[in-house]
Amino acid sequence: MTVAGSLAYRAASVGAPGVRRPNRWPLIAAALCYTLAQLLLAAPGHPLAWDESIYFSQVDPRAPAAWFSAPRSRGVTLLGAPVALFTSDPAVLRVFLTVLSGLALYAAFAVWRPLLGAWTPAVAALLFGTLWVSVEYGPQIMPNLWVAFGAVAAAGFLLRAVRGERAGAPVLAGLAFSVAWPTLVRAPDGAWLALPLLVAVAVVRPWRRWRVAAAVVAGALAGLAEWVVEAYVRFGGVTERLADSSAIEGGMRWSWNLANALRSVDGPLLCRPCDTRYPAPVDAAWWPALAVLAVVGTVVAVRAGRAATAVLPVACAVSLSVPYLFLISYSAPRFLLPAYALLALPVAALLTSGAAWVRAGRTPVRLAAAVVAVALLAGHGWVQERILHRQIASAKRNTGEYRALAEAVRRAGVRPPCLLAGDTQPIAYQAGCASTVTGNPRSDASAASGPEVVRAAEHEAVAVLVPPGGPAPGYAPGWRRRALTGSPVVAGWSVYVPPGRR
């Protein structure tokens, strides 16, 4: 049987009508573990980070919206909109997103229960949900995790849509939504997700159903609609927006970026320029191990006649990884979250098959293999927890500095409506100030400088934030320096304000 034939056979035979519904509790337990890990380790005491302040400012009526650059997609801002109706408190946003991401983890992997039973999706969710980067970004208003959830659901819905019985409207609607949501959250990722799904429908003959292809296309177009409209309204067109986005990314072109991705496996959260050291082998071992186990799991699945449930997730994972491994020259751990979520499925199937193999004949060799596997998984969990603690501490130091500076700026007399000039985005947001007057389409920075700052001082409070040792703003001669006070964190920082301002 060919791989395409195996794919078709598996899609037709798994989850056929009349099969008893799998137990939900293993997956519920995995989602609860993920949620609790966030509540205990990642959510508390974590002010908004740089990118988060840009996204949340778009829906927060209490602060001016930051410059929204070409690469960004507005779908992720919808995650914060319900909270922004009532408060700007980061703690409330963290708890809300923690609960929401726990529910999303359950919903995404639950799509696979009719295909893989109760335990394999639960193990996959647990594997993904215990990665440090998954826990780190669960309570954050950032796009990549939500692309991951959509990608997992989309691959599952497609397999359910092409199996033996006629695809029903709920499954097709689920497929369309699962493509639309990642596209709305991060438009390029939506395109890279739709590509392997459409190729699969075209290549595997029994899967050639126009309704399935139409659901994928409709989802992608629905997700892209806002991005395209904004491209014409703000950037001059789709081609212009893509060009601006490429410029901000450093030029989208062939770039062997695997080394940078490896460097960022244990942080930093943004590796640009990526000149950091390689991680210690114990911290990085899980990364190649995931790829190897996914390949082994796929081979085992193909030989067992259930290729579809492994090949399609791997194909989607590879497609979603291409821009981050081969088209840019920097990295961040969150970029590969969709790939990790998808690869968790064949790895989980391999583990559950291994567990069944041990139970089938409890020989010393099989029991020893089980002990080794459990020990390796426990060690993996320890490594992930250690990296998470380190990264959370680092992130809290950075965001804590933003908050301390914002409070010091307010003590210096700069209060809304106001403009805080300089490279100040998260500080300005927390102070309730604007950080830009006019944005640069080829820049991701929300920063104001030059004559426009001086003109803005005619009708609102304006200050120029200067770091320790920084020069006075040359475009504002005669402005008075005020040293920031109130915390050791702000020592040496200052603001320059117009003469005559009290």
C-alpha positions in Angstrom: 0.0 0.0 0.0 1.3 3.4 -0.9 1.6 6.2 1.7 -1.3 8.0 0.0 -3.3 4.8 0.1 -2.5 4.3 3.7 -3.5 7.9 4.5 -6.9 7.3 2.8 -7.4 3.9 4.5 -6.7 5.3 7.9 -9.0 8.3 7.4 -11.8 6.0 6.3 -11.4 3.5 9.1 -10.6 5.5 12.2 -13.5 7.0 14.1 -16.2 5.4 11.9 -19.8 5.7 13.0 -20.9 3.5 15.8 -17.6 3.6 17.6 -17.9 4.4 21.4 -17.0 7.9 22.3 -13.6 8.0 24.1 -13.3 9.0 27.7 -12.8 12.7 28.1 -11.2 12.7 31.5 -7.6 12.1 30.5 -7.6 15.2 28.2 -9.4 17.2 30.9 -6.7 16.2 33.3 -4.0 17.3 30.9 -5.7 20.7 30.3 -6.1 21.2 34.1 -2.4 20.5 34.6 -1.5 23.1 31.9 -3.8 25.7 33.5 -2.5 25.1 37.0 1.1 25.3 35.8 0.5 28.7 34.4 -1.4 29.9 37.5 1.4 28.8 39.8 4.5 29.6 37.7 3.8 32.0 34.9 0.9 34.3 35.5 1.6 35.9 38.9 3.3 39.3 39.1 4.0 39.6 35.4 3.4 43.1 33.9 2.9 43.4 30.1 6.0 42.9 28.0 7.0 45.0 25.0 5.0 43.3 22.3 2.1 42.6 24.6 1.7 46.3 25.4 1.5 47.0 21.6 -1.3 44.4 21.2 -3.3 45.2 24.3 -3.1 49.0 23.6 -5.1 48.4 20.5 -8.2 47.5 22.5 -7.5 49.3 25.8 -9.6 52.5 25.9 -7.5 53.9 28.8 -4.3 54.4 26.9 -3.3 55.6 23.3 -2.8 52.8 20.8 0.8 52.1 19.9 2.1 52.0 16.4 0.9 48.7 14.8 3.5 47.6 12.2 3.1 45.6 9.0 4.0 42.1 10.2 1.5 42.2 13.0 -2.1 40.8 12.7 -5.0 42.1 14.8 -6.6 38.8 15.6 -4.5 38.4 18.8 -5.8 41.8 20.1 -9.3 40.2 20.3 -8.0 37.9 23.1 -7.6 41.0 25.3 -10.7 42.8 24.3 -13.1 41.2 26.9 -10.7 42.2 29.7 -10.1 45.7 28.3 -13.8 46.4 28.6 -13.4 46.4 32.4 -9.8 46.9 33.3 -6.2 47.3 32.2 -4.8 45.3 35.1 -2.2 42.8 33.8 -3.1 40.4 36.6 -6.7 40.1 35.4 -5.5 39.7 31.8 -3.1 36.9 32.9 -5.7 34.9 34.7 -8.2 35.3 31.9 -5.7 34.1 29.2 -4.6 31.3 31.5 -8.1 29.9 31.7 -8.7 30.6 28.0 -5.5 28.8 26.9 -6.3 25.8 29.1 -9.7 25.6 27.4 -8.1 26.0 24.0 -5.6 23.2 24.7 -8.5 20.9 25.5 -10.6 22.0 22.5 -7.7 21.7 20.0 -6.7 18.2 21.1 -10.3 17.0 21.7 -10.7 17.2 17.9 -8.4 14.2 17.7 -10.3 12.0 20.2 -12.5 10.4 17.5 -9.4 9.6 15.5 -6.9 8.5 18.2 -9.0 7.6 21.2 -8.8 9.0 24.7 -5.2 8.6 25.7 -3.1 9.7 22.7 -4.6 13.2 22.5 -4.3 13.6 26.2 -0.6 12.6 26.2 0.0 14.9 23.3 -1.6 17.8 25.1 0.4 17.0 28.2 3.7 16.8 26.3 3.0 20.2 24.6 1.6 21.8 27.8 4.6 20.9 29.8 7.1 22.6 27.5 8.5 25.7 29.2 7.6 27.9 26.2 4.0 26.7 26.2 3.6 27.6 29.9 5.4 30.9 29.5 3.1 32.1 26.7 -0.1 30.7 27.9 -1.0 33.8 29.9 0.5 36.2 27.4 -1.3 38.1 24.7 0.9 36.8 21.9 0.0 35.1 18.7 2.1 31.9 18.3 0.5 29.7 20.9 -2.9 30.5 19.4 -1.7 29.5 16.0 -0.6 26.2 17.5 -4.0 25.5 18.9 -5.7 26.3 15.6 -3.2 24.2 13.6 -3.8 21.1 15.8 -7.5 21.5 15.4 -7.3 22.1 11.7 -5.3 19.0 11.0 -7.7 16.9 13.1 -10.9 18.4 11.5 -9.5 17.7 8.0 -8.9 14.0 8.8 -12.4 13.8 10.2 -13.8 15.5 7.1 -12.3 13.0 4.7 -13.0 9.8 6.5 -15.6 7.3 5.4 -18.8 9.0 6.2 -19.9 12.2 4.5 -18.4 15.2 6.1 -21.1 17.0 8.1 -21.5 20.7 8.5 -20.1 20.9 12.0 -16.9 19.3 11.0 -16.5 21.5 7.9 -17.3 24.5 10.0 -14.7 23.4 12.5 -12.2 23.0 9.8 -12.9 26.5 8.4 -12.7 28.1 11.8 -9.5 26.3 12.7 -7.9 27.7 9.6 -9.4 31.2 9.9 -8.3 31.7 13.5 -4.6 31.2 13.0 -4.8 33.3 9.9 -6.5 36.1 11.8 -4.0 35.9 14.6 -0.9 35.7 12.3 -1.6 36.0 8.6 1.6 34.4 7.2 1.2 31.4 9.5 -2.3 30.9 8.3 -1.1 30.6 4.7 1.7 28.2 5.7 -1.0 26.1 7.5 -3.5 26.1 4.6 -0.8 25.0 2.2 -0.2 21.4 3.4 -4.0 20.9 4.1 -4.8 21.8 0.5 -1.9 19.7 -0.9 -3.2 16.7 1.1 -6.7 17.1 -0.3 -5.3 17.3 -3.8 -2.7 14.5 -3.6 -4.6 11.8 -1.7 -7.3 10.7 -4.3 -10.0 9.6 -1.9 -9.7 12.9 -0.1 -10.5 15.0 -3.2 -13.7 16.5 -1.9 -14.5 20.0 -3.0 -16.4 20.8 0.2 -13.2 20.0 2.3 -11.0 22.2 0.0 -13.6 24.9 0.1 -13.7 24.9 3.9 -9.9 25.4 4.0 -10.0 28.2 1.4 -13.0 29.9 3.0 -11.2 29.8 6.4 -8.0 31.2 5.0 -9.9 34.0 3.1 -12.0 34.9 6.1 -8.9 35.1 8.3 -7.0 37.2 5.7 -9.9 39.7 5.1 -9.0 42.2 7.8 -5.3 41.9 7.1 -5.9 42.7 3.4 -8.3 45.6 4.1 -5.7 47.1 6.5 -3.0 46.6 3.9 -4.8 49.0 1.6 -5.9 51.4 4.2 -2.6 51.8 6.0 0.2 50.5 3.8 -0.9 51.2 0.3 -1.7 47.6 -0.7 -0.9 43.9 -0.1 2.4 44.1 -2.0 3.5 47.2 -0.1 2.6 45.6 3.3 4.5 42.5 2.5 7.5 44.6 1.5 7.3 46.6 4.7 6.9 43.5 6.7 10.0 41.9 5.0 12.0 45.0 5.7 11.1 44.9 9.4 12.0 41.2 9.5 15.4 42.0 8.1 14.6 40.8 4.6 12.6 37.6 4.0 15.0 35.4 2.0 16.7 32.1 2.1 18.6 31.9 5.4 19.8 28.8 7.2 18.4 29.7 10.6 18.6 26.3 12.4 21.6 27.3 14.5 19.8 30.4 15.7 16.7 28.4 16.6 18.9 26.0 18.6 20.5 28.9 20.4 17.1 30.1 21.5 15.8 26.8 22.7 16.3 27.8 26.3 16.0 31.6 25.7 16.3 34.4 25.3 12.7 35.2 24.4 14.0 37.2 21.4 17.3 36.3 19.9 18.0 39.3 17.6 20.8 39.6 16.9 21.3 35.9 17.7 24.8 36.0 19.1 24.1 34.2 22.3 25.8 31.0 23.4 24.4 27.5 22.5 22.4 26.0 25.4 23.9 23.3 27.6 23.3 19.8 26.1 20.9 18.9 29.0 18.8 21.9 28.2 18.7 21.4 24.5 18.4 17.6 24.2 14.6 17.7 24.1 14.7 19.7 20.8 16.4 17.1 18.5 14.7 14.3 20.5 11.3 15.7 19.6 12.1 15.6 15.9 13.6 12.1 16.1 10.7 10.7 18.1 8.2 12.3 15.6 9.9 10.6 12.7 10.0 7.3 14.5 6.3 7.7 15.5 5.4 8.5 11.9 7.3 5.4 10.6 5.5 3.2 13.2 2.2 4.7 12.2 2.7 4.1 8.5 3.7 0.5 9.1 0.7 0.0 11.4 -1.7 1.3 8.6 -2.6 4.5 10.4 -0.4 6.9 8.5 -2.8 9.8 8.2 -2.8 10.7 11.8 0.9 11.1 11.8 1.9 12.2 8.3 -0.6 15.1 8.2 0.5 16.7 11.5 4.2 16.3 10.6 3.6 17.9 7.2 1.8 20.9 8.8 4.6 21.2 11.4 7.2 21.3 8.7 5.3 23.8 6.6 4.7 26.1 9.6 8.4 25.9 10.5 9.7 26.9 7.1 9.6 30.7 7.5 11.2 30.6 10.9 14.0 28.1 10.0 14.8 29.1 6.5 13.5 32.6 5.7 14.6 34.9 8.5 17.9 35.4 10.3 16.8 35.6 14.0 14.8 33.5 16.3 12.5 33.3 19.3 11.4 30.2 21.2 7.7 30.9 20.6 8.1 30.8 16.8 8.0 27.0 16.7 5.1 26.5 19.1 2.8 25.4 16.3 5.3 22.8 15.2 5.8 21.5 18.7 2.0 21.1 19.2 1.7 19.2 15.9 4.7 17.0 16.5 3.4 16.1 19.9 0.7 14.0 18.2 2.9 11.3 16.6 5.2 11.3 19.6 2.2 10.7 21.9 1.0 7.9 19.6 4.4 6.3 19.8 4.4 6.5 23.6 0.9 5.1 24.0 1.8 2.3 21.6 4.9 1.6 23.7 2.8 1.5 26.8 0.4 -1.0 25.1 3.5 -3.1 24.1 4.7 -3.2 27.7 1.2 -4.2 29.0 0.9 -7.0 26.4 3.8 -8.9 27.9 5.5 -7.7 31.0 8.9 -9.2 30.4 12.0 -7.8 32.1 13.1 -6.2 28.9 9.8 -4.4 28.4 9.6 -3.3 32.0 13.1 -2.0 31.8 12.2 -0.1 28.7 9.2 1.4 30.5 11.4 2.5 33.5 13.9 4.1 31.2 11.1 6.0 29.3 9.5 7.2 32.5 12.9 8.3 33.8 13.6 10.3 30.6 10.2 11.9 30.7 10.7 12.9 34.4 14.1 14.3 33.5 12.6 16.2 30.6 10.0 17.7 32.9 12.7 18.8 35.4 14.6 20.5 32.6 11.5 22.3 31.3 10.6 23.5 34.8 14.2 24.8 35.4 14.3 26.7 32.1 10.8 28.2 32.8 11.9 29.5 36.2 14.9 31.2 34.7 13.0 32.8 31.8 10.1 33.9 34.0 12.6 35.6 36.4 14.3 37.3 33.5 11.0 38.5 32.0 9.7 39.8 35.3 12.9 41.8 35.8 12.4 43.5 32.4 8.7 44.1 32.8 9.2 45.2 36.4 11.7 47.8 35.1 9.0 49.1 32.6 6.5 49.5 35.4 9.0 51.2 37.7 9.9 53.7 35.0 6.3 54.4 34.2 5.6 55.2 37.8 8.7 57.4 38.0 7.5 59.3 34.9 4.2 60.0 36.5 5.9 61.2 39.6 7.9 63.6 37.4 4.6 65.2 36.4 4.0 63.6 33.1 0.3 62.5 33.1 -2.3 61.8 30.4 -2.9 63.1 27.9 0.8 62.9 27.2 3.5 61.8 24.8 6.6 60.0 26.0 9.3 60.3 23.3 12.2 58.0 22.8 12.2 54.2 22.5 9.6 53.9 25.2 6.6 51.8 24.0 5.9 49.6 27.1 6.8 52.4 29.5 4.6 54.9 27.7 1.7 52.4 27.7 1.9 51.8 31.5 2.2 55.6 32.0 -1.0 56.1 30.0 1.0 58.1 27.3 1.3 57.9 23.6 4.7 56.6 22.3 4.5 57.8 18.8 3.0 60.6 16.6 3.4 59.2 13.2 4.6 55.6 12.6 7.3 54.5 10.2 5.9 51.7 7.9 9.4 50.1 7.7 9.9 50.1 11.4 8.4 48.0 14.2 9.4 50.7 16.8 6.7 52.9 18.4 9.0 55.8 19.1 8.7 59.6 18.7 11.5 62.0 18.1 12.3 65.2 16.2 10.3 68.3 15.5 7.0 66.4 15.8 7.7 66.0 19.5 8.2 69.7 19.9 5.0 70.5 18.1 3.1 68.0 20.2 4.2 69.9 23.3 1.9 72.8 22.3 -1.2 70.9 23.1 -0.3 68.0 25.5 2.2 67.0 28.2 5.4 65.8 26.5 8.6 64.4 27.9 11.6 62.8 26.3 12.8 59.7 28.3 16.6 59.3 28.4 18.5 56.3 29.8 21.5 56.5 32.1 24.4 58.2 30.2 22.2 59.2 27.3 22.5 62.6 25.7 19.9 65.4 25.9 17.6 65.5 22.9 19.2 67.7 20.3 15.9 68.5 18.6 14.6 70.1 21.9 17.2 72.7 23.0 16.4 74.4 26.2 14.2 71.6 27.6 14.8 71.0 31.3 16.1 67.7 32.7 14.3 66.0 35.6 15.9 63.0 37.2 13.6 60.1 37.8 13.3 58.9 41.4 11.4 56.4 43.6 13.2 53.1 42.9 16.8 51.9 42.5 15.7 50.6 39.1 15.3 54.1 37.7 18.6 55.4 39.0 20.3 57.5 36.2 17.2 57.7 34.1 15.7 61.1 33.4 13.1 63.0 31.4 13.4 66.2 29.5 10.4 68.5 29.6 9.6 71.8 27.9 10.6 75.0 29.7 7.9 76.4 31.8 6.3 73.1 32.5 5.8 72.6 36.2 
